[in-house]
Amino acid sequence: MASITDSGEAGERPARPRGPLIYRQAILTRITHWVWVIALFFLLLSGLQIWNAHPALYIGQESGFAYDNAVLRIGAENTDAGPRGFTTIFGQKFDTTGVLGMSELRGRTNFVGFPGWATIPSFRDLATGRVVHFFFAWVLVGTLAVWLVASLLNGHLWRDVILKPRDLRDLPRDIWDHIRFRFHHGRTYNPLQKLAYFGVFFVLFPLIILTGLTMSPTMNAGWPWLVDLFGGRQTARTIHFVVMVLLVLFFVAHVAMVVLAGPINELRSMITGYYRTSPGTKPDAPTKGKAE
C-alpha cells in the first residue's frame, strides 16, 4: 500500500537501515549454551525436590532441632482457619498457602515446601531427585570445563566475558541505555552483558559447584577444607540455595533482554551463529561459507 513520505508525496515506506549479518557465536558456544539450559532446568527442579526433604536453611555447622536457628523455613501449621502454609524469613512469617508449604497435587492437599509442579519428580521421591540432580550436576561441570578450554583457545573468553578497563568506564552509559531500551547490536558483548556473564561463569557457577561438593559426606572426608572454607555444611547449603535463586533471577533477566532486544535476531545467533548488527558495524570479511 502506498504511503505519504516526509516530502508529502505518495510512495513506498522507506526501509529501516540494517547493519551487516556477522558470524558471532561459534558452534561450541552454541552447543554449551543449550546444554546448560537443559542441565540447569533439571538441576533446579530436582534440587527443590531434595530441599523439600528438609525445607529450612541455617548458618554454621548446626541445624535447629532442640532450638530454632533457621534463617528460612517453609512449612505448614494448624490455625483457627484450618491448615495454612507459611514461609519464615529471618523470623518474619508470611502466609504462603497455595504456593509454599501447602499446595495441591492432583486435587489433593500436599504439605511440602515447594509445590509438585516445581519439582522433579512431582511427588515426594528424594532418591530419584538425588539421582537426577547429581547426573546433571556433572553434565554442568563437564560442559563448563569444555567451554572454558575452548573459550581460552578461540578468544571468546577474553573478547566477550573478561571485563576490561574500557568496559568499566562504559558501564554506566550502557546501564542507562538499557533503562531506556536503547540496545546496540555490536560484534561483541556490551559492558552489561560482560558483567553479567562474568558474574555467572566466575562467581555463581564456582560457588554453586563448590557448595554442592561441601554438602557431600564423601567430599568432606577427602577435602575437609571445603567445610572450613564455607563456615560449615549448613552455611554451604544456604549459600547453595541463594546462588540458585540468583541464577533463576539471571535467567529471567536474560530472557527479558532477549525479548526486548529482538528475539528472532538473538535466537538466530544461538542457533545458526549469525547475528544482525546495528547500522555502521563493520561487516565480516567475505569468506567461503559465511552469510552475505
Helices and strands as residue ranges (DSSP letters): E 3-4, E 10-11, E 21-23, H 27-51, E 56-57, E 72-79, E 82-89, E 92-95, E 103-105, E 108-110, G 116-118, H 126-154, H 156-156, I 157-161, H 165-179, H 191-199, I 200-204, H 205-214, H 217-222, H 225-229, H 233-261, H 263-271, E 274-276
